[in-house]
Structures are given as C-alpha cells and as structure tokens.
Amino acid sequence: MSGLKLFHTTKSGVIEVTPRLAQVEVDVQSLIEAHMETLLGVTFPASEYVIDCGDGGRIDFLGLDENGAPVVVEYKRGTAAGVINQGLYYMAWPTAHKDAFRNLVSDRLGASAAAQVLWSAPRLICVAGDFTRYDAYAVREHRCSIDLVRYRYFGNDHIGLETVASVAGHSPATRRARWHAAGLPTARRQGGAMAELAVAVDEALLGLGDGVTRVRRKQYVAYQRLRNFACVCPPQQTKLLVYLKADPKKVDLVPGFTRDVTGLGHHGTGDLEVQLRTERDLERAQELFRASHAAA
C-alpha cells in the first residue's frame, strides 16, 4: 500500500507483517459488508442486487451514505480492470429508478430515510487490490463522485484501506460557486462576522487534503473523505456549530467551546460539537479538525 510497512513488536525485536490480497473477491466483500458503516460510512440496503434495466446486471452493494446519498460499491480482488466503467453503469440505476430505490430504502431503513434521499450526490466506491495511474486519471475526468479505495490484508487480523483517488463530481471552483450561491452562506450575503467566519471554516476544512469533498444538505454541509469528518450548520447570530467525528472522551472539553453530544439529537454527524464565535476559536479548533479528518 504505497510503501506502507507494518511491523509486529515483540520482546526480541520487530517482525514485518507481510501485506496480501484476499484469496477470492468474496472474502474482501464479505468482510467490508459486515462492517460497512464503520469502514465506508455506508448503511446497508442491499447486497448482490439484481437490476433488470438495459442489459441488466448485479450490483455488488447498494446503499446510502451518512448524508443520504445513494452509493454503489464495486469490488475487485486484484487490479481493477473495468471496475470503474462497470460501477458507472450501475451508478446510473438509483437516479433512473427513483421509486424502486425509495421502496428498497423504505423496506430496509424506513419511510423517513426514503423521503430524505439526496438525489443530487450519488456516489461510486470501487474497492480493489490495486489501481493503475490511468484509473486515477480517469476518475478525475468524470463528472461523478467516485472514490478508489485500495485494500490489503495484514496477517489474519488486520485490513488496511487507502483512498487512492477521490472526486466530488464538480471542480473546486464550481463547488465554491454553488456553496456561496445556495447558502452557508446566506449569512455571507447578509454580511457580518459570522459570514466571514463561515467562509474561513469552509476553507480550513477543504484545505485538510486533496480528497476532501463537500456535500450540501438543507440542514448542514458535510465534509468527507470516505466518511463524514465534519458537519457545519448554518451560522447563528453569534456562533457557528461544527460537529466532528473526534472522540469526545479523548478531548479536554472546554465549556462554551467544545461539548460531548453523544446520544443527543443534532443535524449532521459526529459526537463532538465545536462552537466557533471568533477567528481565534477557529485557530483553537484546527487540531480537532485534523484529528477528525485523520479518523475518517
């Protein structure tokens, strides 16, 4: 995995744990699907789902991500020959057959989830033993949200996932234009300190890595790698709320700045609430942003 080496420490020294591929494709598929929400942030509606449109076919995995966007996951044991084109073919199915997809979501996850599907941001996640440089180039040329994820087994007890390429389906300039035109930023058009703070938070979160993408919902804006790592709510009069995936139990909570919201209802995802009122608060929050980004 890009030169990554894993070592097991013993009293007498260290032993390298040699990376390996799955013996058969179904092994990696079964492992990931058993822990899909933890590993990829995707909820389970259907595995090996047969479609009968066009030339038909069988989607390896069909689901919803944390923001309610339809997700197609395709697997390959080794190098991903053809997996991107195959995935794009399947990716068109949910939006072309909205009623069928809604019914599937409703049956598995309930009517509320079905009513909140984010049709504007369907995603394709390709999980494979490896990708070529041509694959990474190809996804950047598509106008779709695609993640290429390389896996490796380490011994019998560990699996590693590495995002090789990730695109959001729109150029950064287009994303920024949509952002300011639609809203987190309604506050910006109104002017004021919270408007400027919202823009600074947006730039800070997008600046954490090339693979960061932004997904807008009515109640919040999510920043994600494979999974959400931050959700920003529209600015209030005196503060901006950001929810992070950082573990509140590992953070020294400061009243008026950070709060454990585990089990409490709020928009977006994440158990750590960060309250931002000034640029200084944003500077204090940078380490928390980085920790949440690293954990996603």
N, C-alpha and C positions, 0 to 999 in steps of 0.2 A: 504494500500500500504506500506508494510514493516514497519508498526508502524507510518507512517506519519499521523499527525493530522492537520487539517485545521480549523482555527478559524476566525469568523467574528467579527471585533471590533465594539463596539457601545459606546455611551457616558456612559452607565451604566456598561459596562464590556465587556466580550467576550462570544460568543456563538459558540459552536463547530458545524461545518458543517459536517454532517454525510456522509461518502462515500457510494456509492451504485453502483450496476450493472445496465446495461441497461435493460429495461423491456423485450425487444426482441433483437436478434442479429442484425437485420437490422437497429436498431436505432444507434448503435455504428458504423456500417458500413457506414451508410449514412452520419453521422457527419464527420467521418475521411475522407471519399472520397470527401466531399465538400471542405475540407481544406487539401488535401493530400500533396501538395507540401510544405506547411508550417509545417505540423506536422511530416511528414516522409521523406520529401525531394524527393518525387517521382512524376513524371509527368504522366498525365492521357492518356493512350491509350485505355484501355477497362475495363469495369466492367461487372461481371457475364458473362465471356467469355466462350463459349461452345467449347470444343475440341472433335474431333472425332477419335483420335488415341487410340490404345489399348482398354481399357474398357470405354473410353470417360470420360466425366465429365464436371464440370462447375467451372472455376477459379474465385474466389471471385473478385480479382483485378489483372490486368496485366499491368505493367508499366515499366518506365525507371527511374533510379535514376540520381543524378546530374552528374555522371560520364559516363552516357550512358549504364550502366549495366542493363540487364533485371531483373525485380523484380516481384515476385509473392507475393501477400498479402492475407493471410487467416485469417478469423475472427471466434471467438467463444464467445458467451455471457458469459459463466462461465468458469470453469476449462477446460483446453484444451485437453480433451481426444481425441487422434488420430489426432490432428491438424498438428503435425509435419510430420508424415508419409504421410498424405494427401497432405500437402504442398510440400513435396519432390517429390511426384508423379507428381504434376502439374509443379514443377520447372524444370523438365526434358523437358517439351514441347518446350519452346522457342529455345533451342540449337538443339533439334532434328528436328525442323521445322523452320529453319532459314528464308527461303523465305517467309513463311506465316507471321512470326513475323515482318520481314522487311516491308512487304506490309502493315501490320497493323500500324506500326510506321510511314511509309511514308504517309498513308492516314490521320493520325491524327496530326502528328508533322512535316511532310515534308521530302523530299528526303535527305536533309543534315543530319538530325537526324538518319535516317535509315542507312545511309552509315557509321555512326560512332558508331554503337552499339558495346559495349565492351563484346564480347562473352566469354572472359576468366574469368569473375567475376559475374555470375548470383547469385541472392540473394533471400532468402525466409524471409519474415517478418510475424510472427504469432502474432496477436493481440487478447488477451483473458482476461477474468476476472481474471484468475489466472493460475499458472503452478505448477506442483509438482517438488520436488527435482530431481525426475527421469527424467523429461523433461530437466532440466538444465544440468544434466549429459549427457543425450543422445545427445544433440546438440554438445557437446564438443568432442564426439566420431565420429561425421560425418566429412567428408572431404569437406563440403559445407559451404557457407556463410549463416548463419542463425541468425536472431535476434528474441528473445522472448520479447514481449512488453506487459506489464500488464496495463490495463486501469481502471480508476474509475471515476464516475461522483461525483461531489461535489455540492450539491444543484441543481439548474436549469441552472446555467450559467458557470460552470467550469468543465473541464475534465482534469484529470491527466494521463500522460503516463510515465511509468517507464520501463527501459530496464532491464529485469531480467537476461538475458544471451545474449552474442553476440560472434560469432566466425567468422573468416575470411576464413575458409576452408583450412588453412595451419598453421602449427606450427610456433611460433615466429622464430625459427632457420631457417626454410625453407623460411619464408618471407624475413628474413635478407639476406640469401644467394641469393635469386632472386633479391633483391634490389641492392646488390653490383655487381652482375653479369651483370645486364641489364642496369644499367645506372645512376642514380643520385648518383651518381657516376661513370659515365665515368670520371668525374673530379678526382675521387679518384685515378684511375689508372694513371692519369697524374700527381698526386701529387699536393702539394701546399696548401696554407691557405684555399682557398675556398673549397677544397676537405674535409679537416678536419672539416670545419665549417658545411658543408652539413651533415656529419655524426653526429655531435653534435646536429643539429636541428632535425634530424630523431629520435635520442634517446630521446630528450626532448619531442617531440610530442607523441611518443609511450608511454612515461612514464607518461602521464597525467591520465591514467586509464586502467583498465583491459579490458574495452570494446572497446578500440581504435583499429581500423583496417586500413590497408594501401591499397590503390588501385592505381595501376600504369597506367597512360596513356602516350602516346608519348610525349605530351607537358608539363605534370606536374605529380606530385604524390599527391593524395588526402589522407587526414587523416579524418576518420569519426567515429562517434558513429552511430546513426541512419542516421544523415545527415552529410555532409562535415562540418568540422570546420576549416580546414586549407588546403591550396594547395601550394605546393612548386615547383617552376620552376627549371630547371637545372641550375647549377651555371654559372654565367657570370664571366668575367675575374676578376672583382673587387667587386662583390656583389652577394648576394643570395636574390631572391624575394619570400616572403611568403604572401599569401592572406588569410585573416581571415574573419570570419562571425561577428566579433565585429562591433558594430555600430560606424562609423567614427565620427558621431555627438556627441558621448559621450566620445571621446578620445581627449586629448590635442595633436594635431598634431604637429610634430617636423620636419621641413624641412630636407630632407636628411635621415630621419628615418621612418616616417610614412606619408601616403598620402591617401586622400579620392579618390577612383577610381570609385565611384558610377556612373554608366552610361558609363564608359569608357571600351573599349574592352581590355580583357586580358585573358590569359589562366587560367583555373580553375575557382573556385567560391569564392565569398567574396568581400566586398566593401572596406576593409581596407588593403592597401598594406604596408608591413613592409620590409624595406631594411636593410639587415644584411651584415656588412663588417668585423666585428671582433667578438671575443668571448664576449666582453663587450656589443656589440649590442644584442647578444643573451640573455644575462642576463637581459638587459632592456626590452626585448620582452616577458619574461616569464609571466608577469602578463596579457599581452594581449593574449597570448596563452591560459592561464587558463580561461579568460573571454569568449573567443570564444568557447572553449571546453564546458564550462558550458551552453552556449546558444544553443548548437547543439542538 
